[in-house]
């Protein structure tokens, strides 16, 4: 771990950046714009909400994401990246501070960004290094978080379109709204412009910001653009629904909880049902799944606008692009809807990184990584010293060599109840290795293990059979439990 000294001269990391990347590509290509003038690297930091990793730019046959697919062709795609908790606020705080939820004491939607005084956020580190930092859209959690703005500590200018509720993302148009062709709760299919919803307006503001930044190329920037989709409600404009034939959308699989799963691992899908029974018909289930795909394609179109604007600004030659989602999502699999579990569908998340001139663009890596690794990676790429307390690992070796391994496991956790008040009753700690996912459920008061899960991803990638009760896996479980205990320290 590097010391706490932070770089105050915005160009002081230039030499380190070149050194890191000489093994990957031409240093000149990394730091020169089209005019040949050498400049420090910028960062375009693109977030989305609730996008699961088996959809979009990852070879899924059903989803249409031409812009994310294009980004993947010149980025390194991390096919096994994992969130630290499958819930918006703790996931984002972990990524933005480089610390695990237990270190932050943040496991719910209401934890403040700066619970402890030694926090240095990722944009704050860039701002202290002379970067212009800007937040457009949802980067930290959007609601119920004291100090959610974190201005001026994180940002050079006040954030915009970052605060509100997802339920308030209703279409804003002049005149009467067209007909709504969707019928299920949490869905809407209306023929309106992209800008009728949050993400269309966020894309417009972000493209304007890139145009402005392009007029001052001497000023390095960290531009964070946070899209609200594909989070519910699934209300993308109708043309994105029309991209799909519902008859072609696969039914839920697996539709039932894993065999032998402890009840504590499941939840009541509160995000969708608000404590009421799940009464979805097969038709309503498919409409929700259709709406999720439409929301992804709508998101994709907004990302495309950013990529076009970056190129038009002339800044693409010296701008790092990071695309990530805060966690995955269930659409009826395991009889769950939404997030808040430790299963693979919630824990695994999209992650793509593009560095100008990189030799590994267009490749995928199966190296196990975590979202909190983004923080030290970006500091290394831009030559900024680490603040004290980072718990992630730099992914620069993987960017240089997709076969490199920087960690043997990734860790995710979630409390029970999923949305607790006061203190949790239990915490589920989950470790993902190359082959296994092992989860321990721990009593919050006593620290005793009250239940466990074990899934073999070589033979059971959908996590349908809990192997933990089988005595033959005792030695393996002891080893995986040891990994969890090390991660908690």
C-alpha positions, 0 to 999 in steps of 0.5 A: 500500500502506498502512503497517504501523500497525494499529488498536488501538481496535475502533471506529476503523475505523467512519468508514472503513467508512461512507465506503467504502459510501456509494457502494453503499447506505445507511450506516445499513443497513450498521452498524445492527442491528434495534434501530437501534443502530449497531455495527461489522461482524462477519465470518462467514468460511466455508471449504470444501475442494476445491469446484470453481467450476462446482458449487453456486450457479453455475448448474450444472444437476446439483448441489443446493445450496439454501442456497448458492443462497440465499446467492448471492441476497443476495451478490455472486458472483465467477464468476472467482476463482482460488486461488494454488495448488491445494493445501490448505496453500499456498492457505490460507496465501496467503489467510490472510496475503495473500501469494503462495506464492513470498513465503511459500516455501510450496508443499507440505503441510508449510510452517509458517504463520510461516516469516518473522517479519513475517507478520500473519495475517488473524484476527490483524489483526482480533484486534489491532483489538479483534475476538474471533476464533475458529476452528471447523474447517479453516481453516489446513491440517489436518495436518503443519504446525508451528504449525497452531493459531497460537494465541494469535496468530490466535485469541482462544480455542483452535481446535477440530475443526481438526486431523486427517486426512480419512481419520479422518472415519469415522461416529461413532454409537452401536451398529452402523453401518447398511449401506454402499450404496457400493462404490468406494474413497473412497466411503461411503453410510450412513444416519447423522445429519449429526453422525456426521461432522466437518462436522455437528459443526462446524456444531453448534459454530458455531451454538452459537458464534453463539448465544453471540456474539449475547448480546454484540452489543457485541463485534465478532467474526471467526468462521472456520468451516472445513468439511472437505467435499467433500474425499475420502472422499466419505462424506456420509450416505445421504440426500444420495446419495439426492438424485441419480439416478446415471443423470443425472450426466454422464460425464467430459468431457473425459476425455483430456489436452489435445492437445499438453500437456507431460507436466510439466503432468499428474500421477499423481492421487496423492490417489486412486491413491497411485502405482498405475495408475488402474484405475477402471471406468466404474461406479466413476468415476460412483460417485465423481462421485456421491459428490462431488455428495452431499458438496457437498449435505451441505456445503450443509446445514451452511452452511444451519445457519450462515445460520439461526443467524446470523439467529436470533442477531440478528447478520445485520444487521451481519455480513459473510459470506464463502464460499470454497473453497481450490481446485477439483478434477478428477473424471477430466477431463483424465484427472486426479483431485484437484487439484495442477494449473494447469488451470482446474478446479483454479485457479478457485474459488467466492467469494461476499461478502455485506455487510449492505445491499449494493446488489449482492446477488444479482448476479454479477461476471466481474471477475478476482480472487484469493483473496489479495484477500479479506484487504485487502477485509475490512480495508477493509470493517471499517476496519482498516489494512493490515499490511506486505507484502499482495500482494492487491487490495481488492475493494471497488470490485467489491462496489460495481460488479460491472463494475469491473476491479481487475486484468487477470490472476489467477495460480496456480502449482504445483510438480513433483513435486506433492508434492515432498520437499526442493525442487521440480524445476520450478514451473509459473506460470500467468496467467489473463486475460479470454481466455487461460490461459498457463502456463510450466514453469520449471526450479527450479534454472536458472530456464529455461522448459522448456515452456509451455501456452496455452489460448483460453477464448473458443473452448476453455473446457475447455482441450483444445488447447495452442496454445503450440507454434503460432508464430502466438501468439508475440507473445501469449505474450511479452506473457503471459510478461511478466505472469508475470514482473511477478507474480513480483517 
